[in-house]
Structures are given as C-alpha cells and as structure tokens.
Amino acid sequence: MSGYDIHIIGGGLAGSEAAWQLAQAGHKVRLSEMRGSGEMTPAHQSDRLAELVCSNSFRSDDADSNAVGLLHQEMRALGSLILTQGDIHKVPAGSALAVDRDGFADGVTAALEQHPNITIVRERIDTLPAEGRTIVATGPLTAPVLAESIGRATGKDSLAFFDAIAPIVHRDSIDMETAWFQSRWNKGSGKDYINCPMSKEQYLEFHAGLMAGEKTEFREWENVPYFEGCMPVEVMAERGVDTLRYGPMKGVGLDDPRTGRWPYAVVQLRQDNASGTLWNMVGFQTKLKYAEQVRLFRTIPGLENAEFARLGGLHRNTFLRSPELLDGTLRLKSAPNIRFAGQITGCEGYVESAAIGMLAGRFAAAEIAGTDLPPPPRETALGALLSHITGEAEIETYQPMNVNFGLFPPIEGRTKKADRKRMYTDRARAALKDWLAA
C-alpha cells in the first residue's frame, strides 16, 4: 500500500463510485479488479469497470414520488460518477433512467483510468488485508476464495440467493406488424417500450410452457432463496396461473392498435443500447435452459423470429449479515480498517449499490482527513438505505432490499395516500440540504 491512502477491491458500480469519491477528495486510490487479469465471473462479459450484467435500467428517475428517483437526485447532488455517466449515456425508457450499457461502462472506465489519483490494477485478491484502509466492493459474485476469507473474518456464513438475467433481443428480428410501441399509460415519450400482446389462449399455453420447460439443474451451492425483486419468470409462474398476468405481463394501460383494447397479457421489451438495436425482455429473468428459452420465447406473438443477443441465466449473489457485522459507517466491527460497499452489504439494485459505494468512499475520505462525517439523515434516501443495512433491519431475517419509502421514518399524522410520497421526498430534500450545509 506504499503510495496509496486506501485500497478498493472490486471495480463494479460500488467500487467505481467509492474510488471516484475518494479521488475527488484528493486521496490516492489503488483499485483492484480481477477481470482483465485472466479471471472472469459467471455473469460478466468484459473487463470494463461498472459493467451492467442484468438490466440496463436504473429504474424510475422521478424524484418527486419514487424512492429510487429521489436517490438519483441525492447522488447527483453529491457528484456521483455513476449518475453522471448514466445521464450522458441515457436511452429512452419512459420515466425511467436506462442507459446504453456499453457506452456507460466505457465512460466510467475512462473517467477512472484518467483520474490522476487512481491506479487500477488487474489482479485477484484472495484474502482480506490485515492492515491498511480497505473497501471491499466485490459484489454478488465475490470470488469463492475471498468469500472464505470474509467468512473467517466475520465469523458468519455468507447468505446467498439467485439473481437472474433477462434475455436481450435484436430489434430487427421483432415483428412490428404484431408488436407496437407504447409506454404504459403513455408515460415518458409514450412510445418507449415494444409490446407483444397475448390472447387468453396464448397466455395459458405460454404459462404451461414455462411450467413444463427444462430448467438448469440445481447444485448444492444453489439451494438458496430467490430475491423477490428479481424472480425468475418460471418461478413466478409456479405461484399461480395469473401471477405473471398481474406482474410483468400485465396488459393494463396498453392499447393494442389492432383491437383498441388492453391485451389479456403482454410481454414488454425495453431499449438496451443507444442505437436501439438491442431490446431486453422486461421482467423475464429466467433459469430455463438456453434451447428451451429460444423455443418458448419464440412462441410469443411478435417474437416468432427473434434473434437473441443474450439469453437469460443465473448467478449466485453473496451478501453479509450487515446489520450485525457493520457499524454505522460501513466498517467491519471486528476489523475497523475494512469497509464494505455495494451489493455484498445486502442492498439490491444498481443505484443502491453505487449509493453505498459513494457513502463508503465519503466516510473513508473523512477518516483519512481526520474529520467526522455523520451519516446522512434517515429522512433521506441515502440515510434510509444506509440505516437498513447497518442496523434497522431484522438481523435474523435480513435480506437484500431496494430503496423504498418503507425504509424511511413514517410521516407523522394522518395524510392522504396521494400526498404521502411527495411529503417523503420534500422532507428528504430539506434534510439533505441541512446535512450538506453542516
């Protein structure tokens, strides 16, 4: 560590954001990323930093009535690299912030490579450093050897669950005589999604195909619960014949131009790159075998001749029992020289991972400078998420969580449901302003 103030392990969203925050504060950073050293994870396809392995969406960008949109706003206010590059590489997605995944990763990588305070080293780290300030941001695909080292340091077994990847379709292989452009309830530009309609008969046949389709075989390490926010489509199908129709395949708010009516069910595709040549199947994370995916998904009206740029798959997601193991600034209680950041702490989602990376970086920067940085107020999106990870959640039942208003302190007094979200966001903005001023 000679010549560096801090060592960051992992160049995903959290590690990249932490490195940026520290470097911007004037501190020297060594950023270790194993991809590019001859190592690769089951889900990544390149050695670029901050590669998006699942969806290309950062979800809602509505800062007035959506918790993740509020988190976007707070991160922008704190100079987030991830949100800066997200805004630069934005693609149409209604009221959501979706990005060209290749352009985004290229932008993050270039910004970090060019920063004079950051040295990127392509290497695999197998053990937690015994000395020196360190941020571990190895994400849900933490290498098994390092995971064992973390387990020894924490005295606790890591928890694990599946994270499933949705297929991506080539735009020119979609039959637009059957499918049409429209956002639900005409939000955004009104035409940000491609919609493939299904009749009742088609939906029931598709549901039966999901139930009968050949799935990947389970191994011992795969015997873990799924995360509710990224449920494989066939697992949702197992919960009841109408589960998908009231979930990712709901047809409400979409007017089939051929009938003028809402379809019985619908498969939506969202633009995945800036040129609009790739579109991903929204909510269609899957553990079906590849051949079965091609066969079954080509029964969807409009996708009969679909060509897939990427098929769905599964990867293991490992995370700590953070409310028990980490302090209020993300330090490991048993080894305070080590902080954890990103999905390994038990947050879920691209933006949430980057947000916790941002906070880990800022806490570390303050510590190096010999000052105290109080955690952001719980009334903010950043503070609510951090509090969930570092103590508010139930330890025994702890599982990954997206940011949501349920993590915020409740609004006092009786309020109309329609007004409550705006009250949360107004209160959060005031709290963040006071925190920044202090």
N, C-alpha and C positions, 0 to 999 in steps of 0.2 A: 504493500500500500504506500510505499515511499513516493511522495509527489502527489498523492491524492488525498482529498478530505473524506471521501466516502466511496464505498463500493456498492454498486447496484447489480443484483443478479437477476437477469431476465429483461429482455427487450420488447416485451409486449406493450399493451396500452398503458398499464400502470407503471412499469419500469421506465418507459419512454417519458411519460409525464413527470415522474419523480426526478429523472435526470435533468429535464428541462428546467424545472422549478429551482433545483439546486444550482445549476449552471448559471441561470439568470441572476441568482443571488450572489454570484461571484465565487462559488466554490468549485473545486476541481473534482471531477467525477470519473470513476472507472466503471464503465458499463459492460458487463459480461453477458454475452448472448451465445448459446451453444449452436444455434442454427448458423451455418456458414463455416463451422469447424469440422464438417463431416457428419454432424449429428442432425437428426430431424425428428419431429414429433409425428404421431399418427394423423394429425389434422392439418398441419401447416404444409404449404406447397412451395414456399420460397424462403430466402434468408433475410427478407426485408423486415425492418422493425415495425411493430404495431400492425402486423398483418391481421386482417379480419378473416376468421375461419368459418364463421357461420353466416348470419345475415349481414347485409351491408347497411342496415338501418340503425341509427342512434335513437330511434323511436320519436315520440312527439317533441316538437320544438315550441309548443305552446306554453309560454312561461306564466300565463295568467290562470290556467285551470288544470294544468297537468304537472305532476311532481317531477317527472324527468325533464320536461321543458324548463321548469324552474331550475333544476340542477344545471342544465345547459347554460342558462343565464348567469348563474353564480360562477361557474367555471370560466366563462368568458370574462367576467369582471376580475378574475384573478390571473388572467393571462395564460389560459390553457393552450398548450401546443396542440392537443388532440382536437379541441373545438375550433381552433384557428384553421387547422388543415381540413377539418370536416367542412367548414364553411367554404373554403377555397374549392373543394372537390365535390360540392353538393350536386346531386341529381334529383329530378322531380320525384316527389313521393307524397303529394298532398300536404297535410300539416306536419308530416314527419321530416326529420333530417336524415336523409340517406346519402351515401357517398359512392363515388367511383372507387371501388376497393383498391385497385392497382395504383391509381393516382394518389389516393390518400396515403397508402403505405410508402410510396416513393417520396411524398412530401415530408412525412415525419422522419424518414431515414435521412434524407438530405439535410434537414434542419439540424438533426443531432450530429451528423458527421461533420458539418461545417462549423459547429459551435467550438470556440477555442478552449472552453473549459471542460469538454467532454472527450474522453478517449474510449472508443468502442473496441472491445477485444472479443474475438470469436473464440470462445473456449467453454468447456463444460466444467461446472463447479459441482463437486460431489459431496462436499461437507460444508456445514455452516462455519464461517470463520470464527475462531476463538477470540480474536481481538480485532479492534478497528470498527468504526461505524459502518454498518451494512444495512441495506434494504433488500429484502427478498421479495421479488415480484415475479415468481416463476409460473404463476397462473395455474389453471386447472390441469395442465399437462406436465406438472412437475416431474422431472426425471426420477425413476424409482430409487436410485442410489441417494440422491439428495433428499427425497421424501423420507427415507430411512433415517438420515441424519437429523432431519427436523423432528421425526418421531422420538428419537433418543433425547433430543434437547428439550422437548416439551413434556415427555413422559406420557403422552396421549397418542392413541392411534388416530391417524387422519380418517376423516369421513370421506365417502366418495359417492358419486351418482353419475348418471349418464348425461351428456349434453349431445343432442342430436343435430346433425347438419341437414339443411334443406337442399333439394336439387336446384340446379340452375339450367335454364333452357335458352337455346339460341332463338332470338326474336324472329328471324326469318323462317323458322320452322313452325311457327304458330299460325293456325288457320284463322285469319281475321274475318272470314265470312261467317264464322260461328262465334268467335270471341269478339269483345268490344272494349273500348277504352272508357273507363269511368271510375271515379273515386266514390266510395260510399257516401251518400248524401251530398255528392258533388263538392266535397271539401277540397282545399288546395286549388289546383287549376281545374278540378272537376274531371280530369282525364288522366290521372297519374297511375292507374292500375289497368292491367289487362284482365278481363273477366271471362271465365269459361263456364257457361251455365249447365246445370243438370236438371233433368226432369226427375220426378219421384222414382220412376223405374230405373233410370240410370244411376241415381244415387244409391238405391238399395243394392243394385248389382255391384257398385263400386265398394260399398261398405262390406259386402260379403267377400269381395276380393281381398280387401285389407285383412279381414279376419282369417282368411284361409292362406294368405300369401306366406311364402317361405321366408323366415326371419334369420338373422345372424344367430349363431349358436352362442349360448351363454358360457362363459368361463368362470372360474372361481372368483376372480377379481371383479367380475361384472355383476355379482349378486348384491346389488345396491339399489336404493330407491331412486326414482326419477325426480327431477326438479319440475314442479308444476308449470313453471313458465316456459319450459322448452320440452314439452311432452311429445314423444314420437306419435305420429298421426295414427298408427295402428294401435297404439296403447290407448289413445283417446277413443278409438272405435270400439275397443273392448268394454268400455264403460257404458255403452248403450247405443242403440241404433241412431238416436237423434243427437248424440253428444257433439259430433262434428258439425251437424247442421245448425247448431246453436253456438258453435265455436268458430274455427277458422273458415268453415264453409257456409256461413250464414249468408243468405241472399238479400237480407233487408237493406233498403236504401240503394239498391242497384236495379235499374230499369233496363231489362232486355229489349233492345231496339226492335227485335223481331216480333215481340209479343206486347210490348208496353207494360209488362208486368214484372214483378220480382221473381227470379227463378226459385225453384224449390230448394236448390243448393247451388253453390258456386265455388270454383277454385280461382283464387286471385294470384296474379303474378306482379311483382314489383321490379322496376328498373334496377339493374345491378351495376351498371357502369355508365360513364358519362356519354358514351356514344349511343347508348340504348340498344346495343346488340345482344346483351345478356339480361335475362329476367329470372328472378328466383320465385319459387312457389311458396307463397306466404303461409306460414304455419305448417309446412309439410316436412318437418324434421322426421326422419324415418330410420328404422333399423332393418327394413326389408333388404334382402339380398339384391345385388345390382341387377341381375337379369329380371328378377321379379318386379323391381321398380320400373324398368323400361316397359315391360309388358303391361303392368297395371296402369301406369300413368298415361300410357298411350290410349287407354280407353276413355280418358277424359275428353269431352267434346272440345274441339279446337286444338287438342294436343295429339291427334292421331298420328301425326308425322313428326312429333317433337324430336329434336336432336338435343342431347344433354351435354352441356359443357362440364357439368359436375353432377354426380349422383350423390344421394344422401348417405350419411354414415354416422358412426358413433365414436365418441372418445370419452375417456374417463375424466372426471372432474374431482380434484382433491382439494380439500379445504380444512382449515384448523377449527378447533372449537374456540374461536376467538374471544367470546365474552369471558371465558375463564382464563385464557392464556395471555392476552394482550392488555396493556394499560391504556389509558385514555388518549395517548399519543401514538398508539400502534406499536409500542416497544414490547418485546417479549419479556414478561415479568422475570423469568428465570435467567435471562441474558439481555440486559437493557441496551447493550451495544447493537442489538439486532432489531430492526423494524420489519414488519410485513406489510405488503400492499397488494391491492388488486384482488382477483377472484380467490386467491388462496386464503384470504381472510374471511370469505363467506359472503361477499357482496356478489351480485349477479348482474350481468349486463356490461356492454362495452363502456358506457358512460360512467356507470358506477365504479367500474374497475379503475378507469382513468382518474376519477374523482378521489378515490382513496390513495392512488399513487401521488396525486397532487398534494394531498394533506400530509402524507408520509414525507414527501420531499420538503415541504414547508416546515414541518416540525423539525426535521433533521437540520435544515438550514439555520433555523433559530438556535438550535442546540449548539451547532458549530460556532455561531456568532456569539454565544454566551448570553443569549436572551431567552425569555419565556414567550411562547406563543400559546395563548389559551385556545382550546378547541372552539370551533365556530358554534354559535348558539344552536340549541336543539330545534329552535323555531325555523332555522334554515334547512334547505335540502341537504347541504353538506353535513351539517351538525346532526340531523336526524339519522342519516345513513351511518355516520361515524358512531353515534351513540348505540345504534342497533348492534354494530359489530363489537363494540368494546364494553358492553355491559347491560344494555337494555333488554336484549333478547334472553329468552329462557335457555340456559346452558344445555340442559338435557335434551331439549327438542330443537336445538339450533340448526337451521338450515339456510342455504343461500337465499337472499332476498333482493329484489329490485327496490329502488327507491319508490315510496308511495306515501300518500298522506296518512296512512295508518301508522307510520313511524313518527309522525310529528306530534307534539303535545296537542291535545284537543282544544278546539275553540271553545272558550267559556260561554255559557249562556245558551239560550235557545236561538237557533238560526235556521233560516230556510236552506234546504239542501242545495238549491240552485246558487245560493250566495256563498256557501261554505268554502268551496275551492278557491274562489277569489280572495276570501278572507285569509286563508292559509298563505297564499302567495304574497298578498300585500304585507302581512305580518313578517313573512320571511325576508322580503326586500328591506324592510325597515331594520330588522335585526342584523342583516348582513352589513348594511350601511354603518350601523353603530360599531360592529365588530371591526370593520376595516378602519374606521376612524380611530379606534382605540389601539 
